[in-house]
């Protein structure tokens, strides 16, 4: 749900707080709360905290953080299809690493993340008790994403004037601050509530700490593009935090993505959606790629790169869920779709809008036209569509899963941390119906790609493993090292404490 507050002067002050400015001051503030700076208003911290939670839905869309995290990697591509899906080359630029400081989705991600930091700061400075603890966790999560994507992190000291330019942490300073914040509050956060992982909890804090320590060698490197040194003590911190998580793997991989996925014991943190209410954004994760004539219908856009698809066995359950109810409701397996598509029931073959068989092919180009306009590319459904309500589905959006935590633990041990990998690799592979990847760094990297596809971690993994800049399908060249970070949006540089990232 979006609550739109369009007050130009207030929006300008709010964005200045974060080092963000917009050329169009009539732009809507999505999920924002108007704060009066006249001295006569009362700050509603409960409402602000709700807004900070609702801000997590910015990760659900096909753009912003999702596009920067996934389309910049080796899995997802957004081809131009005739006169559709070009958007001034927005999507192609992300995949082939040619974005610039004025890129729309870069600016949107920056604004979204830092506007929610602002909401969290207001709760922290004016609230009390559990509200403040939750806001500190959410701020740490939003900051983590700024650190990962942009490197530099604007911040404002408590009590500073709204008209002052925000100060800026270096990547190392921001990393150390977020770690210290999480370690200060983890013991005060509640245990995760069974059936609802949408509230800040101790397991989620341990997960985020593990993610920070695992990437600390990247975040604190002298050069953002490496080389990276992973300290054994940091890797042991990863293991310690994962071991502190009280969770288990779900017996079925797809329990994490079904409309009632809140019941999965594996989900550590999520954004809660309510059927018929605030869950509309999750539909991006099936509509952005599927064809107009499918059930649910889609927008015939994004696709999976065949080189990535070929990492899987075609019968890997993580990309092919053909349960009978899914075929009855939708006609085709959920996961990655290739080949002839069918109507619900799975018996009647679908056709495209020109009357030709709707057969998805692995081959795809960045600019697609002609006979393959509607069929080029492997399509994807990470979440099982909610047959009861396709427009406002009930699926919660997943940020953190226990399988990710276990793979972080395995990687950390292989990078020098103390502990035993044990059965981690076989336990995760058991749900796929495939043999386990080897307990090596290469094996963990492969398994992360299979287990966590389109869950927002691919760019982060590729940077850490040193593959992000490499040549690959549809990007047949090594990218310049500047692309390991995104640029600071041009408008944000009105804050003189920010400097553009190297190379832009």
Secondary structure as the mmCIF struct_conf table of DSSP 4:
data_model
#
loop_
_struct_conf.conf_type_id
_struct_conf.id
_struct_conf.beg_label_comp_id
_struct_conf.beg_label_asym_id
_struct_conf.beg_label_seq_id
_struct_conf.end_label_comp_id
_struct_conf.end_label_asym_id
_struct_conf.end_label_seq_id
STRN STRN1 UNK A 4 UNK A 5
HELX_RH_AL_P HELX_RH_AL_P1 UNK A 8 UNK A 17
TURN_TY1_P TURN_TY1_P1 UNK A 18 UNK A 19
BEND BEND1 UNK A 23 UNK A 23
TURN_TY1_P TURN_TY1_P2 UNK A 25 UNK A 26
STRN STRN2 UNK A 29 UNK A 30
TURN_TY1_P TURN_TY1_P3 UNK A 31 UNK A 31
BEND BEND2 UNK A 38 UNK A 39
HELX_RH_AL_P HELX_RH_AL_P2 UNK A 45 UNK A 54
HELX_RH_3T_P HELX_RH_3T_P1 UNK A 55 UNK A 59
TURN_TY1_P TURN_TY1_P4 UNK A 60 UNK A 60
BEND BEND3 UNK A 61 UNK A 63
HELX_RH_AL_P HELX_RH_AL_P3 UNK A 64 UNK A 66
HELX_RH_PI_P HELX_RH_PI_P1 UNK A 67 UNK A 71
TURN_TY1_P TURN_TY1_P5 UNK A 72 UNK A 74
BEND BEND4 UNK A 75 UNK A 75
STRN STRN3 UNK A 76 UNK A 77
STRN STRN4 UNK A 80 UNK A 81
TURN_TY1_P TURN_TY1_P6 UNK A 82 UNK A 83
STRN STRN5 UNK A 84 UNK A 84
BEND BEND5 UNK A 85 UNK A 85
HELX_RH_3T_P HELX_RH_3T_P2 UNK A 87 UNK A 89
HELX_RH_AL_P HELX_RH_AL_P4 UNK A 90 UNK A 96
TURN_TY1_P TURN_TY1_P7 UNK A 97 UNK A 97
TURN_TY1_P TURN_TY1_P8 UNK A 101 UNK A 102
HELX_RH_AL_P HELX_RH_AL_P5 UNK A 104 UNK A 126
HELX_RH_AL_P HELX_RH_AL_P6 UNK A 129 UNK A 150
BEND BEND6 UNK A 151 UNK A 151
STRN STRN6 UNK A 153 UNK A 155
TURN_TY1_P TURN_TY1_P9 UNK A 158 UNK A 159
TURN_TY1_P TURN_TY1_P10 UNK A 162 UNK A 163
BEND BEND7 UNK A 164 UNK A 164
HELX_LH_PP_P HELX_LH_PP_P1 UNK A 165 UNK A 166
STRN STRN7 UNK A 167 UNK A 169
HELX_RH_AL_P HELX_RH_AL_P7 UNK A 171 UNK A 185
HELX_RH_3T_P HELX_RH_3T_P3 UNK A 186 UNK A 188
BEND BEND8 UNK A 189 UNK A 189
HELX_LH_PP_P HELX_LH_PP_P2 UNK A 190 UNK A 192
STRN STRN8 UNK A 193 UNK A 193
TURN_TY1_P TURN_TY1_P11 UNK A 194 UNK A 195
STRN STRN9 UNK A 196 UNK A 196
BEND BEND9 UNK A 199 UNK A 199
HELX_RH_AL_P HELX_RH_AL_P8 UNK A 202 UNK A 219
TURN_TY1_P TURN_TY1_P12 UNK A 220 UNK A 220
BEND BEND10 UNK A 222 UNK A 223
TURN_TY1_P TURN_TY1_P13 UNK A 224 UNK A 225
HELX_RH_AL_P HELX_RH_AL_P9 UNK A 232 UNK A 243
TURN_TY1_P TURN_TY1_P14 UNK A 244 UNK A 244
BEND BEND11 UNK A 251 UNK A 252
HELX_RH_3T_P HELX_RH_3T_P4 UNK A 253 UNK A 256
TURN_TY1_P TURN_TY1_P15 UNK A 257 UNK A 257
BEND BEND12 UNK A 258 UNK A 258
TURN_TY1_P TURN_TY1_P16 UNK A 259 UNK A 260
HELX_RH_3T_P HELX_RH_3T_P5 UNK A 261 UNK A 263
TURN_TY1_P TURN_TY1_P17 UNK A 265 UNK A 266
STRN STRN10 UNK A 267 UNK A 271
TURN_TY1_P TURN_TY1_P18 UNK A 275 UNK A 278
HELX_RH_3T_P HELX_RH_3T_P6 UNK A 280 UNK A 283
HELX_RH_AL_P HELX_RH_AL_P10 UNK A 284 UNK A 287
TURN_TY1_P TURN_TY1_P19 UNK A 288 UNK A 289
BEND BEND13 UNK A 290 UNK A 290
TURN_TY1_P TURN_TY1_P20 UNK A 292 UNK A 293
BEND BEND14 UNK A 294 UNK A 296
BEND BEND15 UNK A 300 UNK A 300
STRN STRN11 UNK A 303 UNK A 304
HELX_RH_AL_P HELX_RH_AL_P11 UNK A 306 UNK A 309
TURN_TY1_P TURN_TY1_P21 UNK A 310 UNK A 311
BEND BEND16 UNK A 312 UNK A 312
TURN_TY1_P TURN_TY1_P22 UNK A 314 UNK A 315
TURN_TY1_P TURN_TY1_P23 UNK A 317 UNK A 319
STRN STRN12 UNK A 320 UNK A 321
HELX_RH_AL_P HELX_RH_AL_P12 UNK A 324 UNK A 330
BEND BEND17 UNK A 331 UNK A 332
STRN STRN13 UNK A 334 UNK A 337
STRN STRN14 UNK A 339 UNK A 340
STRN STRN15 UNK A 342 UNK A 342
TURN_TY1_P TURN_TY1_P24 UNK A 344 UNK A 345
BEND BEND18 UNK A 346 UNK A 346
BEND BEND19 UNK A 348 UNK A 348
STRN STRN16 UNK A 349 UNK A 349
HELX_LH_PP_P HELX_LH_PP_P3 UNK A 350 UNK A 350
STRN STRN17 UNK A 351 UNK A 351
TURN_TY1_P TURN_TY1_P25 UNK A 353 UNK A 354
BEND BEND20 UNK A 355 UNK A 356
STRN STRN18 UNK A 357 UNK A 357
STRN STRN19 UNK A 359 UNK A 360
STRN STRN20 UNK A 361 UNK A 361
BEND BEND21 UNK A 362 UNK A 362
BEND BEND22 UNK A 366 UNK A 366
STRN STRN21 UNK A 367 UNK A 368
HELX_RH_3T_P HELX_RH_3T_P7 UNK A 370 UNK A 372
TURN_TY1_P TURN_TY1_P26 UNK A 373 UNK A 375
STRN STRN22 UNK A 376 UNK A 376
BEND BEND23 UNK A 377 UNK A 377
STRN STRN23 UNK A 378 UNK A 378
STRN STRN24 UNK A 379 UNK A 380
BEND BEND24 UNK A 382 UNK A 383
TURN_TY1_P TURN_TY1_P27 UNK A 387 UNK A 388
BEND BEND25 UNK A 390 UNK A 392
HELX_LH_PP_P HELX_LH_PP_P4 UNK A 395 UNK A 396
STRN STRN25 UNK A 397 UNK A 401
HELX_RH_AL_P HELX_RH_AL_P13 UNK A 402 UNK A 414
TURN_TY1_P TURN_TY1_P28 UNK A 415 UNK A 416
BEND BEND26 UNK A 418 UNK A 419
TURN_TY1_P TURN_TY1_P29 UNK A 422 UNK A 423
HELX_RH_AL_P HELX_RH_AL_P14 UNK A 424 UNK A 429
TURN_TY1_P TURN_TY1_P30 UNK A 430 UNK A 433
BEND BEND27 UNK A 434 UNK A 434
HELX_LH_PP_P HELX_LH_PP_P5 UNK A 435 UNK A 438
BEND BEND28 UNK A 439 UNK A 440
HELX_RH_AL_P HELX_RH_AL_P15 UNK A 441 UNK A 451
TURN_TY1_P TURN_TY1_P31 UNK A 452 UNK A 454
BEND BEND29 UNK A 455 UNK A 456
HELX_RH_AL_P HELX_RH_AL_P16 UNK A 458 UNK A 464
TURN_TY1_P TURN_TY1_P32 UNK A 465 UNK A 466
TURN_TY1_P TURN_TY1_P33 UNK A 468 UNK A 469
BEND BEND30 UNK A 470 UNK A 470
STRN STRN26 UNK A 472 UNK A 472
TURN_TY1_P TURN_TY1_P34 UNK A 473 UNK A 474
STRN STRN27 UNK A 475 UNK A 475
BEND BEND31 UNK A 477 UNK A 477
HELX_LH_PP_P HELX_LH_PP_P6 UNK A 478 UNK A 480
HELX_RH_3T_P HELX_RH_3T_P8 UNK A 481 UNK A 484
BEND BEND32 UNK A 485 UNK A 485
HELX_LH_PP_P HELX_LH_PP_P7 UNK A 486 UNK A 489
HELX_RH_3T_P HELX_RH_3T_P9 UNK A 490 UNK A 494
BEND BEND33 UNK A 495 UNK A 495
TURN_TY1_P TURN_TY1_P35 UNK A 496 UNK A 497
HELX_LH_PP_P HELX_LH_PP_P8 UNK A 500 UNK A 501
TURN_TY1_P TURN_TY1_P36 UNK A 502 UNK A 503
#
